[in-house]
Amino acid sequence: MTKPTALLTAEDILPNAVFLERRPRLEREVIRNKEARRVALGPNLTFLFENKVTLGWQIQEMCRVEQISAPEAVKHELDTYNALLPGPNELTATLLVEYEEAGERDRMLAKLLGLQNHVRLEIEGQEPVQAAFDAEQYNMKRISSVQFVRFALLPGQVDALCDLRRRATLVCDHSAYAARCELTGAARGALVEDLLAGR
């Protein structure tokens, strides 16, 4: 894992009282930020690409809900979420495996064993970028419905992703779930913005 160039610090986290006062405005901003970084890969896999805004919001919400204010407790949240920030030439995402009916969800979480070997980002003219999954989110019987994934890009792949004339496509080719989604519009722009910010 590559260390992020700019970590969230205690100075980035508002005191709970100040956050509550500003929360409606900040929530509108983070919703816009998240929507631009939400990518559906077929009907049941959703990628939520992360950056300092999305992860900073999660820390603020955790501190608000759990009434966390002690510096050492805030530091623990910072350490936890900073580990999810993308490093240079990286994209990171929370991957949700979404099935509304509980029985179907349980069946699919078992059928999707090995998913970590079947998700990639294809950029026209480049070698595919294999998604790296967090090994704690799956075992020999089933996977978790929430996964954390990284896409580590080579400099040439970053340049190709920034070239909007080239297609970029998220792919899953698992035997129990096959889907493709071309990155276009707001999502592509948001991911390029995050990659360039990390350089």
C-alpha positions as CSV (number, residue, x, y, z in Angstrom):
1,M,0.0,0.0,0.0
2,T,1.3,3.4,-1.0
3,K,1.2,6.1,1.7
4,P,-1.1,9.0,0.9
5,T,0.7,12.3,0.2
6,A,-1.7,14.4,2.3
7,L,-3.3,12.8,5.3
8,L,-6.3,14.1,7.2
9,T,-5.2,15.7,10.5
10,A,-6.8,16.9,13.7
11,E,-6.9,20.4,12.2
12,D,-9.2,19.1,9.5
13,I,-11.8,17.8,12.0
14,L,-14.3,20.3,13.4
15,P,-15.3,20.2,17.1
16,N,-18.7,18.5,17.3
17,A,-20.6,21.7,18.2
18,V,-19.2,23.5,15.2
19,F,-19.8,20.6,12.9
20,L,-23.5,20.4,14.0
21,E,-23.9,24.1,13.2
22,R,-22.3,23.7,9.7
23,R,-23.6,20.2,9.0
24,P,-26.4,21.0,6.6
25,R,-24.1,23.0,4.3
26,L,-21.3,20.4,4.5
27,E,-23.7,17.6,3.9
28,R,-24.9,19.1,0.6
29,E,-21.2,19.4,-0.5
30,V,-20.4,15.8,0.5
31,I,-23.5,14.5,-1.3
32,R,-22.4,16.2,-4.5
33,N,-18.9,14.8,-4.0
34,K,-20.1,11.3,-3.4
35,E,-22.6,11.2,-6.2
36,A,-19.8,12.1,-8.7
37,R,-17.8,9.2,-7.4
38,R,-20.6,6.6,-7.3
39,V,-20.3,4.0,-10.1
40,A,-22.7,1.1,-10.5
41,L,-21.2,-2.0,-12.0
42,G,-24.3,-3.8,-13.0
43,P,-27.4,-3.9,-10.7
44,N,-25.7,-5.3,-7.6
45,L,-22.1,-3.9,-7.3
46,T,-21.6,-0.2,-6.4
47,F,-18.3,1.5,-6.1
48,L,-18.0,4.6,-3.9
49,F,-14.6,6.1,-4.7
50,E,-13.0,7.8,-1.7
51,N,-11.0,11.0,-1.2
52,K,-10.3,13.4,1.6
53,V,-13.8,15.0,1.4
54,T,-15.7,11.7,1.7
55,L,-13.4,10.2,4.4
56,G,-13.3,13.5,6.4
57,W,-17.1,13.4,6.4
58,Q,-17.1,9.9,7.8
59,I,-14.8,10.9,10.6
60,Q,-17.0,13.9,11.4
61,E,-20.1,11.7,11.4
62,M,-18.4,9.1,13.6
63,C,-17.4,11.7,16.1
64,R,-20.9,13.2,16.1
65,V,-22.7,10.0,16.5
66,E,-20.3,8.5,19.1
67,Q,-19.7,11.8,20.9
68,I,-16.0,11.5,20.3
69,S,-14.0,14.5,21.3
70,A,-10.9,13.4,23.2
71,P,-7.8,13.9,21.1
72,E,-6.6,10.3,21.4
73,A,-10.0,9.0,20.3
74,V,-10.1,11.5,17.3
75,K,-6.6,10.3,16.4
76,H,-7.8,6.7,16.4
77,E,-10.5,7.7,13.8
78,L,-8.0,9.6,11.8
79,D,-5.6,6.6,11.7
80,T,-8.5,4.3,10.7
81,Y,-9.8,6.5,7.8
82,N,-6.4,7.7,6.6
83,A,-5.6,4.1,5.8
84,L,-8.4,4.3,3.2
85,L,-7.0,7.4,1.4
86,P,-5.5,6.8,-2.0
87,G,-1.8,7.2,-2.4
88,P,-0.1,8.7,-5.4
89,N,-1.4,7.2,-8.7
90,E,-4.1,5.3,-6.7
91,L,-7.8,5.1,-6.6
92,T,-9.6,3.7,-3.6
93,A,-13.2,2.7,-3.3
94,T,-15.7,1.2,-0.9
95,L,-17.4,-1.6,-2.9
96,L,-21.0,-2.5,-1.8
97,V,-22.5,-5.8,-2.8
98,E,-26.2,-5.0,-2.8
99,Y,-29.1,-7.5,-2.8
100,E,-32.3,-6.3,-1.2
101,E,-33.7,-9.7,-0.2
102,A,-31.7,-11.2,2.7
103,G,-31.8,-14.8,1.5
104,E,-30.6,-13.9,-1.9
105,R,-27.9,-11.7,-0.4
106,D,-26.6,-14.6,1.7
107,R,-26.6,-16.9,-1.3
108,M,-24.7,-14.4,-3.5
109,L,-22.1,-13.6,-0.8
110,A,-21.2,-17.3,-0.9
111,K,-21.4,-17.6,-4.7
112,L,-19.2,-14.6,-5.1
113,L,-16.2,-16.2,-3.5
114,G,-13.1,-15.3,-5.4
115,L,-14.5,-11.9,-6.4
116,Q,-11.1,-10.3,-5.5
117,N,-9.6,-12.0,-8.6
118,H,-12.3,-10.8,-11.0
119,V,-12.5,-7.0,-10.8
120,R,-10.4,-4.6,-12.9
121,L,-10.2,-1.3,-14.5
122,E,-9.5,-1.4,-18.2
123,I,-8.1,1.7,-19.9
124,E,-7.8,1.7,-23.7
125,G,-4.3,1.1,-24.8
126,Q,-3.0,0.0,-21.4
127,E,-2.7,-3.2,-19.4
128,P,-5.7,-3.8,-17.1
129,V,-5.5,-2.5,-13.5
130,Q,-6.4,-5.3,-11.2
131,A,-8.4,-4.3,-8.1
132,A,-6.6,-5.2,-4.8
133,F,-9.1,-6.2,-2.1
134,D,-8.7,-6.0,1.7
135,A,-8.0,-9.6,2.7
136,E,-9.9,-9.2,5.9
137,Q,-13.2,-8.8,4.0
138,Y,-13.5,-12.3,2.6
139,N,-12.8,-15.9,3.8
140,M,-13.1,-19.4,2.5
141,K,-16.9,-19.5,2.8
142,R,-18.2,-16.1,1.8
143,I,-17.3,-12.5,1.1
144,S,-18.4,-9.4,3.1
145,S,-21.1,-7.2,1.6
146,V,-18.8,-4.2,2.1
147,Q,-15.3,-4.4,0.5
148,F,-12.5,-2.0,0.3
149,V,-10.5,-2.0,-3.0
150,R,-7.5,-0.2,-4.4
151,F,-6.5,0.4,-8.0
152,A,-2.7,1.1,-8.2
153,L,-2.0,2.8,-11.6
154,L,1.3,3.2,-13.4
155,P,2.1,6.7,-14.6
156,G,1.2,5.8,-18.1
157,Q,-2.2,4.4,-17.0
158,V,-2.8,7.7,-15.1
159,D,-2.1,9.6,-18.2
160,A,-4.4,7.4,-20.3
161,L,-7.2,7.7,-17.8
162,C,-6.8,11.5,-18.0
163,D,-7.1,11.3,-21.8
164,L,-10.9,11.4,-22.3
165,R,-10.5,10.1,-25.8
166,R,-9.6,6.7,-24.4
167,R,-12.3,4.4,-23.0
168,A,-12.0,3.4,-19.3
169,T,-14.2,0.6,-18.1
170,L,-14.8,-1.2,-14.8
171,V,-15.2,-4.9,-15.3
172,C,-16.2,-7.9,-13.2
173,D,-15.9,-11.3,-14.9
174,H,-16.8,-13.6,-12.0
175,S,-18.8,-16.7,-13.1
176,A,-21.6,-15.7,-10.8
177,Y,-21.6,-12.0,-11.8
178,A,-20.4,-10.5,-15.1
179,A,-20.8,-6.8,-15.8
180,R,-19.0,-3.9,-17.5
181,C,-19.4,-0.2,-16.9
182,E,-17.7,2.5,-19.0
183,L,-16.6,5.5,-16.9
184,T,-18.0,8.7,-18.5
185,G,-19.0,12.2,-17.5
186,A,-18.9,13.3,-13.9
187,A,-17.4,10.1,-12.5
188,R,-14.5,10.1,-14.9
189,G,-13.8,13.7,-14.2
190,A,-13.9,13.2,-10.4
191,L,-11.5,10.3,-10.5
192,V,-9.1,12.2,-12.7
193,E,-9.3,15.2,-10.3
194,D,-8.5,12.8,-7.4
195,L,-5.5,11.3,-9.2
196,L,-4.1,14.7,-10.2
197,A,-4.6,16.0,-6.6
198,G,-2.5,13.1,-5.3
199,R,0.5,13.8,-7.6
